[in-house]
């Protein structure tokens, strides 16, 4: 552990300060991950701040950088509705982006990623990072383990999603939208039936029935297709969705 701590001290002062702000478990993981990293690599890391709502990785662009999420929340971007960014896979510290492309031998990013809230990253060029990662068995094994676990968990979620009824798919969309974009305990946005249909894979008729049911039972408030949900409505809807998901996952 002392050797790992010495390695972290090779980072620039700002990077060291950011790592010191992490909770002990996350800081320990990062120290173990970079335990064998050479000085030339650690000195290349930059600390960057990405404002909320900013897409910092664009699908299809050259995968030229690796990002380490230290603070904040990131979403994989799937849709843009009324100029707002919507995503349905959430990531929290510590998370690395751009490494899957390295391990897969991919030259371009496969997913667009946006900061849900103001987020702090370590950033480094792909070439330097790839040269080190492929020579450090400890970091390589830790990264491979994380990616395999992530893929297995996503596969499990996708299997469950296929089993969800139309109403339950709508619940999940509304819950994720609230969690990502509520302000002062309230979420409000215009979302058309077409948008909902694209996000859930359901027909517009099914969407209309599901939304009408949620409005009549007080889970959401709707004016036209402007949908509003406050914190109490969110908690009720989440409890309903969790109960339905438990029935499927049991």
C-alpha positions in Angstrom: 0.0 0.0 0.0 2.9 2.4 0.8 4.2 1.8 -2.7 0.8 2.6 -4.2 0.6 5.9 -2.2 4.1 6.8 -3.5 2.9 6.3 -7.1 -0.1 8.6 -6.6 2.3 11.3 -5.4 3.8 11.4 -8.8 0.6 12.9 -10.2 0.4 16.7 -10.4 -0.7 18.6 -7.4 -4.3 19.2 -8.6 -4.7 15.5 -9.4 -3.5 14.5 -6.0 -6.0 17.0 -4.4 -8.9 15.5 -6.3 -7.9 11.9 -5.2 -7.6 13.0 -1.6 -11.3 14.2 -1.8 -12.5 10.6 -2.7 -13.9 8.4 -0.1 -11.3 5.8 1.2 -12.7 2.9 -0.8 -12.5 4.7 -4.1 -9.1 6.2 -3.3 -7.8 2.8 -2.4 -9.0 1.3 -5.7 -7.3 4.1 -7.7 -4.0 3.7 -5.8 -4.0 -0.1 -6.4 -4.9 0.4 -10.1 -2.0 2.8 -10.6 0.4 1.0 -8.3 2.7 0.0 -11.1 2.3 3.1 -13.3 5.6 4.8 -14.3 6.3 8.4 -13.6 6.2 9.3 -17.3 2.5 8.2 -17.4 1.3 9.8 -14.2 2.8 13.1 -15.2 0.7 13.1 -18.4 -2.6 13.2 -16.6 -4.6 16.4 -16.7 -7.5 17.3 -14.4 -10.5 18.6 -16.3 -14.0 19.8 -15.3 -16.9 19.1 -17.5 -20.1 21.2 -17.0 -23.5 19.5 -16.5 -25.2 18.5 -19.8 -21.9 18.5 -21.8 -21.2 15.6 -24.2 -17.5 15.0 -23.8 -17.2 11.8 -25.8 -19.0 11.5 -29.2 -19.8 8.2 -30.8 -17.9 7.7 -34.0 -15.1 10.1 -33.2 -11.5 8.9 -32.9 -10.9 7.3 -29.5 -7.9 9.5 -28.7 -8.2 10.0 -25.0 -9.0 8.1 -21.8 -11.0 9.6 -19.0 -11.1 8.6 -15.3 -14.3 9.9 -13.5 -13.4 11.1 -10.1 -16.4 13.2 -9.2 -19.9 13.6 -10.6 -22.1 11.4 -12.8 -22.0 10.4 -16.4 -24.7 9.0 -18.7 -24.4 7.1 -22.0 -26.4 9.3 -24.4 -29.1 7.6 -26.4 -31.6 10.3 -27.3 -32.0 14.0 -27.8 -35.5 15.2 -27.1 -36.3 18.9 -27.6 -32.5 19.7 -27.6 -32.1 18.0 -24.2 -29.7 15.1 -23.7 -31.2 11.9 -22.4 -29.3 8.8 -21.4 -30.1 5.4 -19.9 -26.9 4.0 -18.5 -25.5 5.9 -15.5 -21.8 5.8 -14.3 -20.4 7.0 -11.1 -16.8 7.3 -9.7 -14.5 5.5 -10.1 -15.2 4.8 -13.8 -12.8 4.7 -16.9 -13.9 5.7 -20.4 -12.0 4.9 -23.5 -10.3 1.8 -22.1 -12.9 -0.6 -23.6 -12.0 0.7 -27.0 -8.3 0.0 -26.3 -8.9 -3.6 -25.2 -11.2 -4.1 -28.1 -8.8 -2.7 -30.7 -11.4 -0.1 -31.7 -10.2 3.2 -33.2 -13.4 5.1 -32.6 -15.6 5.6 -29.6 -18.7 3.4 -29.5 -20.9 5.4 -27.2 -21.6 9.1 -26.7 -21.1 10.1 -23.0 -22.4 13.2 -21.2 -21.9 14.7 -17.8 -25.2 14.6 -15.9 -23.8 17.0 -13.3 -20.6 18.9 -13.1 -17.9 16.2 -13.2 -14.2 16.0 -12.6 -11.9 13.7 -14.6 -8.3 12.7 -15.1 -7.6 12.8 -18.8 -4.7 11.4 -20.8 -3.9 10.5 -24.4 -4.8 7.1 -25.6 -1.3 6.3 -27.0 0.4 6.8 -23.6 -2.3 5.0 -21.7 -2.4 2.0 -24.1 1.4 1.6 -24.0 1.3 1.3 -20.2 -1.9 -0.7 -19.8 -0.7 -3.5 -22.0 2.6 -3.8 -20.1 1.1 -3.7 -16.6 -0.5 -7.1 -15.7 -2.1 -5.8 -12.5 -3.9 -2.9 -14.1 -4.8 -5.0 -17.1 -6.4 -7.7 -14.9 -8.3 -5.1 -12.8 -9.6 -3.4 -15.9 -10.6 -6.6 -17.6 -12.5 -7.7 -14.4 -14.4 -4.4 -14.3 -15.4 -4.6 -18.0 -16.5 -8.2 -17.8 -18.6 -7.4 -14.7 -20.1 -4.4 -16.4 -21.1 -6.4 -19.5 -22.6 -9.2 -17.4 -24.7 -6.7 -15.5 -25.9 -5.0 -18.6 -26.8 -8.3 -20.1 -28.8 -9.1 -17.0 -30.6 -5.8 -17.1 -31.4 -6.2 -20.8 -32.9 -9.7 -20.1 -35.1 -8.2 -17.4 -36.1 -5.3 -19.7 -37.4 -7.7 -22.3 -39.7 -9.2 -19.7 -41.1 -5.8 -18.6 -44.7 -4.9 -19.6 -45.4 -1.7 -21.5 -46.4 0.2 -18.4 -43.2 -0.9 -16.6 -41.0 0.3 -19.4 -42.6 3.7 -19.2 -42.0 3.7 -15.4 -38.3 3.0 -15.9 -38.0 5.9 -18.5 -39.7 8.4 -16.2 -37.6 7.3 -13.2 -34.3 7.7 -15.1 -35.4 11.1 -16.5 -36.2 12.3 -13.0 -33.0 11.0 -11.5 -30.9 12.6 -14.2 -32.7 16.0 -14.7 -34.7 17.0 -11.7 -34.1 20.5 -10.4 -35.0 21.4 -6.8 -37.0 18.2 -6.5 -39.1 18.6 -9.6 -38.7 17.2 -13.2 -40.6 18.9 -16.0 -40.1 18.5 -19.8 -42.0 18.1 -23.0 -41.8 14.5 -24.3 -44.0 13.5 -27.2 -45.5 10.0 -27.8 -43.0 9.5 -30.6 -40.1 10.2 -28.2 -41.5 7.8 -25.6 -42.0 5.2 -28.4 -38.4 5.5 -29.4 -37.1 5.2 -25.9 -39.2 2.2 -24.9 -39.9 0.3 -28.2 -43.6 0.6 -27.5 -46.4 1.7 -29.8 -47.7 5.3 -29.4 -51.1 3.8 -28.5 -49.6 1.9 -25.6 -47.7 5.0 -24.5 -50.9 7.0 -24.4 -52.7 4.4 -22.2 -49.7 4.1 -19.8 -49.4 7.9 -19.4 -53.1 8.3 -18.9 -53.1 5.7 -16.2 -50.1 7.3 -14.4 -51.9 10.7 -14.5 -55.2 9.3 -13.2 -53.4 7.6 -10.3 -51.4 10.8 -9.4 -47.9 9.5 -10.2 -47.3 12.3 -12.7 -48.9 15.6 -13.8 -49.4 16.3 -17.5 -50.4 19.3 -19.5 -50.4 18.5 -23.2 -47.2 16.4 -23.4 -45.4 18.4 -20.8 -44.8 16.0 -18.0 -44.1 17.1 -14.4 -43.1 14.9 -11.5 -42.2 16.2 -8.0 -40.2 14.3 -5.3 -43.2 12.6 -3.7 -44.6 11.4 -7.0 -41.1 10.1 -7.9 -40.9 8.2 -4.7 -44.3 6.6 -5.3 -43.5 5.7 -8.9 -40.1 4.3 -7.9 -41.7 2.1 -5.2 -44.2 0.8 -7.8 -41.5 0.1 -10.3 -39.2 -1.6 -7.8 -42.1 -3.9 -6.7 -42.8 -4.9 -10.3 -39.1 -5.5 -11.0 -38.7 -7.6 -7.9 -41.5 -9.9 -9.1 -39.6 -10.5 -12.3 -36.1 -10.8 -10.8 -37.1 -13.2 -8.0 
